[in-house]
Amino acid sequence: MKSEELLEEFELLSDRIGVKIIKGKGDFTGGNCTINEEKVIVINNNKPIEQRLNILAKSFIEYDLDKLYIVPALRAYIDDCQTLGL
């Protein structure tokens, strides 16, 4: 699966579990955050797509995804990031 497709799948997954993804530009890495008691994931659009995907994978590791159907390529990507500690 291409990087752009993985990014789209992450966005669909965030909609399914009710977590908002905020895209911004600036001097930050990104990750899980709470804004006004709402859980969000912040990603930096200035970073390469691979780095954004790694941030998203690390962020989703913190959620219980075991009972959700996730496209196999996306689940493998998340699992790989967790295993490799990226």
N, CA, C and O of each residue as an XYZ file, in Angstrom:
344
protein
N       0.856     -1.171      0.000
C       0.000      0.000      0.000
C       0.904      1.236      0.000
O       1.902      1.285      0.719
N       0.551      2.215     -0.798
C       1.344      3.439     -0.905
C       1.172      4.309      0.341
O       0.181      4.200      1.063
N       2.150      5.164      0.570
C       2.137      6.040      1.746
C       0.889      6.910      1.795
O       0.301      7.094      2.860
N       0.484      7.447      0.647
C      -0.703      8.306      0.606
C      -1.957      7.518      0.986
O      -2.854      8.042      1.647
N      -2.008      6.256      0.562
C      -3.156      5.410      0.899
C      -3.168      5.083      2.389
O      -4.232      5.049      3.007
N      -2.000      4.844      2.965
C      -1.921      4.606      4.407
C      -2.410      5.830      5.175
O      -3.130      5.707      6.165
N      -2.014      7.004      4.711
C      -2.442      8.247      5.363
C      -3.970      8.364      5.324
O      -4.590      8.744      6.317
N      -4.567      8.042      4.189
C      -6.030      8.073      4.075
C      -6.676      7.067      5.028
O      -7.687      7.371      5.661
N      -6.097      5.876      5.128
C      -6.641      4.853      6.021
C      -6.547      5.298      7.484
O      -7.458      5.038      8.269
N      -5.452      5.967      7.853
C      -5.340      6.511      9.213
C      -6.455      7.521      9.470
O      -7.035      7.540     10.556
N      -6.755      8.354      8.487
C      -7.813      9.352      8.647
C      -9.173      8.682      8.796
O      -9.988      9.115      9.610
N      -9.427      7.641      8.028
C     -10.689      6.899      8.161
C     -10.784      6.235      9.533
O     -11.843      6.237     10.159
N      -9.673      5.668      9.993
C      -9.649      5.035     11.305
C      -9.915      6.050     12.407
O     -10.632      5.754     13.363
N      -9.351      7.231     12.283
C      -9.571      8.260     13.306
C     -11.046      8.648     13.379
O     -11.574      8.886     14.464
N     -11.704      8.710     12.232
C     -13.145      8.998     12.213
C     -13.922      7.899     12.921
O     -14.863      8.181     13.662
N     -13.535      6.654     12.699
C     -14.246      5.525     13.289
C     -14.128      5.482     14.803
O     -15.070      5.078     15.484
N     -12.982      5.892     15.341
C     -12.823      5.823     16.802
C     -13.054      7.177     17.468
O     -12.938      7.297     18.687
N     -13.378      8.188     16.680
C     -13.728      9.488     17.243
C     -12.554     10.318     17.711
O     -12.672     11.078     18.671
N     -11.422     10.181     17.042
C     -10.242     10.968     17.374
C      -9.957     11.893     16.203
O      -9.842     11.451     15.060
N      -9.845     13.158     16.495
C      -9.606     14.139     15.454
C      -8.113     14.224     15.142
O      -7.280     14.202     16.048
N      -7.783     14.322     13.851
C      -6.399     14.555     13.426
C      -6.292     16.005     13.014
O      -7.021     16.471     12.138
N      -5.376     16.718     13.655
C      -5.133     18.122     13.336
C      -3.816     18.208     12.582
O      -2.781     17.739     13.057
N      -3.866     18.809     11.413
C      -2.665     18.976     10.600
C      -2.213     20.426     10.708
O      -3.007     21.355     10.559
N      -0.936     20.599     10.967
C      -0.398     21.945     11.090
C       1.006     22.009     10.534
O       1.575     21.008     10.099
N       1.542     23.197     10.559
C       2.915     23.417     10.122
C       3.615     24.210     11.204
O       3.034     25.119     11.797
N       4.858     23.865     11.456
C       5.597     24.584     12.484
C       6.771     23.777     12.982
O       7.219     22.826     12.343
N       7.257     24.182     14.141
C       8.435     23.547     14.735
C       7.986     22.577     15.830
O       8.204     22.827     17.015
N       7.355     21.466     15.423
C       6.904     20.452     16.375
C       6.912     19.110     15.666
O       6.898     19.038     14.437
N       6.933     18.053     16.457
C       6.963     16.705     15.904
C       5.551     16.189     15.683
O       5.221     15.722     14.593
N       4.718     16.271     16.713
C       3.350     15.781     16.628
C       3.138     14.599     17.543
O       4.076     14.098     18.164
N       1.888     14.156     17.622
C       1.536     13.016     18.445
C       0.194     13.226     19.123
O      -0.570     14.113     18.741
N      -0.092     12.407     20.134
C      -1.345     12.515     20.887
C      -1.353     13.778     21.731
O      -0.323     14.215     22.244
N      -2.528     14.344     21.860
C      -2.676     15.579     22.613
C      -4.125     15.664     23.085
O      -5.014     15.060     22.486
N      -4.359     16.413     24.157
C      -5.717     16.676     24.619
C      -5.947     18.179     24.571
O      -5.205     18.961     25.165
N      -6.994     18.562     23.849
C      -7.352     19.970     23.725
C      -8.792     20.113     24.197
O      -9.700     19.501     23.635
N      -8.999     20.929     25.239
C     -10.340     21.114     25.797
C     -11.024     19.767     26.065
O     -12.183     19.563     25.703
N     -10.290     18.862     26.700
C     -10.773     17.536     27.082
C     -11.124     16.650     25.891
O     -11.788     15.628     26.065
N     -10.698     17.016     24.695
C     -10.917     16.205     23.500
C      -9.576     15.631     23.056
O      -8.592     16.359     22.923
N      -9.547     14.316     22.828
C      -8.323     13.678     22.371
C      -8.133     13.950     20.891
O      -9.045     13.759     20.086
N      -6.937     14.399     20.545
C      -6.599     14.672     19.159
C      -5.198     14.138     18.869
O      -4.408     13.885     19.779
N      -4.915     13.975     17.591
C      -3.573     13.632     17.137
C      -3.123     14.788     16.257
O      -3.811     15.172     15.310
N      -1.973     15.328     16.579
C      -1.433     16.460     15.825
C      -0.291     15.950     14.953
O       0.615     15.269     15.434
N      -0.344     16.288     13.664
C       0.760     15.936     12.780
C       1.249     17.189     12.055
O       0.482     18.110     11.776
N       2.527     17.195     11.766
C       3.173     18.342     11.131
C       3.285     18.072      9.631
O       4.000     17.166      9.205
N       2.575     18.867      8.843
C       2.594     18.691      7.395
C       3.925     19.077      6.770
O       4.152     18.779      5.598
N       4.814     19.731      7.514
C       6.139     20.059      6.994
C       7.062     18.842      6.994
O       8.081     18.841      6.304
N       6.716     17.816      7.754
C       7.550     16.622      7.868
C       7.290     15.690      6.680
O       6.211     15.722      6.088
N       8.282     14.860      6.333
C       8.070     13.880      5.252
C       6.926     12.933      5.602
O       6.639     12.697      6.776
N       6.283     12.399      4.582
C       5.111     11.553      4.811
C       5.446     10.332      5.666
O       4.613      9.893      6.458
N       6.640      9.783      5.521
C       7.022      8.625      6.337
C       7.037      8.982      7.820
O       6.616      8.184      8.657
N       7.514     10.165      8.141
C       7.547     10.591      9.544
C       6.129     10.832     10.062
O       5.825     10.505     11.209
N       5.272     11.396      9.233
C       3.877     11.601      9.639
C       3.189     10.266      9.883
O       2.427     10.126     10.840
N       3.452      9.281      9.021
C       2.870      7.956      9.203
C       3.351      7.310     10.494
O       2.566      6.678     11.200
N       4.634      7.465     10.808
C       5.171      6.906     12.055
C       4.522      7.553     13.275
O       4.208      6.864     14.245
N       4.320      8.866     13.235
C       3.653      9.572     14.341
C       2.230      9.050     14.505
O       1.780      8.804     15.625
N       1.530      8.882     13.400
C       0.161      8.366     13.476
C       0.146      6.953     14.032
O      -0.679      6.635     14.888
N       1.044      6.103     13.561
C       1.094      4.722     14.055
C       1.364      4.699     15.555
O       0.694      3.977     16.292
N       2.335      5.479     16.012
C       2.638      5.529     17.450
C       1.445      6.044     18.239
O       1.186      5.582     19.350
N       0.728      6.987     17.676
C      -0.428      7.553     18.364
C      -1.559      6.537     18.478
O      -2.209      6.449     19.520
N      -1.796      5.776     17.423
C      -2.890      4.807     17.440
C      -2.576      3.590     18.296
O      -3.492      2.870     18.694
N      -1.303      3.342     18.587
C      -0.933      2.227     19.460
C      -1.596      2.392     20.828
O      -1.904      1.403     21.494
N      -1.812      3.627     21.242
C      -2.380      3.905     22.560
C      -3.883      3.626     22.650
O      -4.453      3.668     23.740
N      -4.524      3.344     21.524
C      -5.963      3.069     21.511
C      -6.192      1.568     21.376
O      -5.360      0.848     20.824
N      -7.336      1.104     21.889
C      -7.683     -0.309     21.799
C      -8.294     -0.568     20.421
O      -9.459     -0.253     20.175
N      -7.499     -1.139     19.539
C      -7.936     -1.374     18.170
C      -8.218     -2.854     17.894
O      -8.544     -3.224     16.766
N      -8.094     -3.692     18.914
C      -8.213     -5.135     18.728
C      -9.568     -5.565     18.186
O      -9.642     -6.523     17.416
N     -10.629     -4.890     18.564
C     -11.971     -5.313     18.169
C     -12.451     -4.636     16.886
O     -13.573     -4.877     16.440
N     -11.611     -3.794     16.293
C     -11.973     -3.092     15.065
C     -11.373     -3.779     13.854
O     -10.257     -4.297     13.895
N     -12.149     -3.771     12.765
C     -11.551     -4.225     11.509
C     -10.703     -3.076     10.978
O     -11.172     -1.948     10.822
N      -9.463     -3.390     10.710
C      -8.540     -2.422     10.122
C      -7.931     -3.082      8.901
O      -7.567     -4.257      8.937
N      -7.821     -2.327      7.823
C      -7.212     -2.843      6.611
C      -5.887     -3.524      6.987
O      -5.082     -2.938      7.711
N      -5.653     -4.740      6.511
C      -4.459     -5.486      6.924
C      -3.138     -4.723      6.765
O      -2.261     -4.829      7.621
N      -2.992     -3.969      5.699
C      -1.737     -3.218      5.494
C      -1.560     -2.160      6.580
O      -0.440     -1.923      7.032
N      -2.639     -1.530      6.997
C      -2.560     -0.514      8.042
C      -2.267     -1.162      9.390
O      -1.438     -0.665     10.153
N      -2.937     -2.262      9.685
C      -2.676     -2.966     10.946
C      -1.220     -3.432     10.993
O      -0.575     -3.330     12.037
N      -0.703     -3.936      9.890
C       0.689     -4.383      9.840
C       1.635     -3.210     10.055
O       2.656     -3.355     10.727
N       1.308     -2.049      9.493
C       2.151     -0.871      9.662
C       2.197     -0.445     11.141
O       3.264     -0.145     11.676
N       1.039     -0.425     11.780
C       0.972     -0.061     13.200
C       1.749     -1.071     14.039
O       2.520     -0.694     14.922
N       1.540     -2.357     13.756
C       2.242     -3.401     14.504
C       3.747     -3.316     14.304
O       4.508     -3.494     15.255
N       4.185     -3.046     13.079
C       5.614     -2.909     12.803
C       6.221     -1.745     13.568
O       7.320     -1.860     14.110
N       5.512     -0.629     13.614
C       6.013      0.540     14.351
C       6.125      0.225     15.847
O       7.059      0.666     16.517
N       5.168     -0.538     16.352
C       5.211     -0.896     17.764
C       6.370     -1.867     18.041
O       7.091     -1.719     19.028
N       6.535     -2.841     17.173
C       7.594     -3.830     17.339
C       8.977     -3.202     17.236
O       9.874     -3.506     18.023
N       9.135     -2.315     16.244
C      10.433     -1.693     16.005
C      10.709     -0.520     16.950
O      11.840     -0.042     17.045
N       9.665     -0.065     17.644
C       9.822      1.047     18.558
C      10.092      2.368     17.852
O      10.816      3.215     18.375
N       9.517      2.551     16.670
C       9.721      3.796     15.910
C       9.020      4.963     16.535
O       9.094      6.077     16.017
